[in-house]
Amino acid sequence: MGASIEEYERVAPPYSFIHVDQFESPAKLADYLKYLDKNDTAYNEYFAWHDHGIIHDRDSQPQCAMCLLAHTSHSFGPYWVPRVARDGGMMDVMVGNCVGILRTETLFYCRLY
């Protein structure tokens, strides 16, 4: 039914979605959705990623593009300008506490510490 769970995992923050393949049957999925409807704590766990990451439009902030590049480029050298970096401190600013990237053509999710 729809895209595979792997396709969702490539573009969506962890624990931000429910996929039909996680359940043995449509009835089990329905039971789980009813459970979430009655349990605010369990329901809100699907929004906890907001506290640990952020989704950006790729063009929204230049430093986010640098972070994305730093995490995904096999050869960062061609993009590096030593006179801007000085002691490497700029990398700390650009990458900061971002420890993981998930991306699509227009959006990326930066997972923070």
Secondary structure per residue as TSV (DSSP state, phi and psi in degrees):
chain	resnum	aa	ss	phi	psi
A	1	M	-	360.0	108.9
A	2	G	-	73.1	-158.9
A	3	A	S	-69.2	154.9
A	4	S	-	-71.9	161.6
A	5	I	H	-62.5	-33.9
A	6	E	H	-64.3	-37.0
A	7	E	H	-65.5	-40.6
A	8	Y	H	-65.4	-41.5
A	9	E	H	-63.4	-27.4
A	10	R	H	-71.8	-26.3
A	11	V	H	-120.4	-15.2
A	12	A	S	-106.0	146.7
A	13	P	-	-59.1	148.6
A	14	P	T	-56.7	141.8
A	15	Y	T	57.3	32.7
A	16	S	S	-109.3	2.0
A	17	F	-	-147.8	162.5
A	18	I	-	-117.4	130.5
A	19	H	-	-117.4	140.5
A	20	V	G	-57.8	-32.3
A	21	D	G	-69.2	-8.6
A	22	Q	G	-80.5	-3.1
A	23	F	S	-126.0	147.8
A	24	E	S	-67.2	-28.6
A	25	S	S	-156.9	163.1
A	26	P	H	-58.0	-33.0
A	27	A	H	-64.5	-40.8
A	28	K	H	-65.8	-38.1
A	29	L	H	-62.5	-45.3
A	30	A	H	-61.1	-42.2
A	31	D	H	-60.3	-41.6
A	32	Y	H	-66.3	-41.4
A	33	L	H	-63.8	-37.9
A	34	K	H	-65.1	-39.4
A	35	Y	H	-60.3	-47.2
A	36	L	H	-61.9	-35.2
A	37	D	H	-62.4	-30.5
A	38	K	H	-99.6	-7.0
A	39	N	-	-124.6	96.1
A	40	D	H	-61.7	-36.3
A	41	T	H	-62.7	-49.0
A	42	A	H	-64.3	-41.5
A	43	Y	H	-60.5	-46.1
A	44	N	H	-68.7	-17.3
A	45	E	G	-61.3	-26.4
A	46	Y	G	-73.0	-7.4
A	47	F	G	-113.9	2.1
A	48	A	G	-63.5	-25.0
A	49	W	G	-59.3	-22.7
A	50	H	G	-59.0	-29.4
A	51	D	G	-82.3	-13.4
A	52	H	T	-122.8	7.7
A	53	G	E	-174.4	179.3
A	54	I	E	-150.2	147.0
A	55	I	E	-104.3	130.5
A	56	H	E	-121.1	148.6
A	57	D	E	-70.8	132.2
A	58	R	T	-56.1	-28.6
A	59	D	T	-96.0	4.1
A	60	S	S	-71.9	-37.8
A	61	Q	-	-143.0	126.0
A	62	P	H	-57.7	-38.5
A	63	Q	H	-65.4	-29.4
A	64	C	H	-70.0	-36.5
A	65	A	H	-64.6	-38.9
A	66	M	H	-63.9	-42.3
A	67	C	H	-61.3	-47.0
A	68	L	H	-58.7	-45.6
A	69	L	H	-62.6	-44.5
A	70	A	H	-61.6	-35.0
A	71	H	H	-85.3	-20.1
A	72	T	H	-118.5	-16.2
A	73	S	-	-80.9	135.1
A	74	H	S	-77.1	-26.3
A	75	S	-	-132.5	92.3
A	76	F	-	-75.9	-20.7
A	77	G	G	-49.0	-48.3
A	78	P	G	-61.3	-19.4
A	79	Y	G	-99.2	-5.5
A	80	W	-	-89.3	131.9
A	81	V	-	-116.2	100.9
A	82	P	H	-54.9	-37.8
A	83	R	H	-65.3	-23.3
A	84	V	H	-83.1	-36.0
A	85	A	H	-75.1	-35.7
A	86	R	T	56.1	-103.5
A	87	D	T	-96.3	14.0
A	88	G	T	89.0	-4.1
A	89	G	H	-62.2	-29.9
A	90	M	H	-63.7	-36.2
A	91	M	H	-61.5	-40.2
A	92	D	H	-60.9	-38.8
A	93	V	H	-69.7	-46.1
A	94	M	H	-68.4	-48.6
A	95	V	H	-84.1	-34.5
A	96	G	T	51.1	-127.3
A	97	N	T	-105.5	23.5
A	98	C	E	-79.6	126.4
A	99	V	E	-117.1	0.5
A	100	G	E	-166.3	151.7
A	101	I	E	-131.8	134.0
A	102	L	E	-119.0	139.6
A	103	R	E	-141.7	155.9
A	104	T	-	-126.2	-169.6
A	105	E	S	-67.1	-30.4
A	106	T	S	-122.8	-11.7
A	107	L	E	-130.6	155.3
A	108	F	E	-143.7	152.3
A	109	Y	E	-111.7	126.0
A	110	C	E	-107.1	117.0
A	111	R	E	-87.6	124.4
A	112	L	E	-96.7	166.3
A	113	Y	-	-53.8	360.0
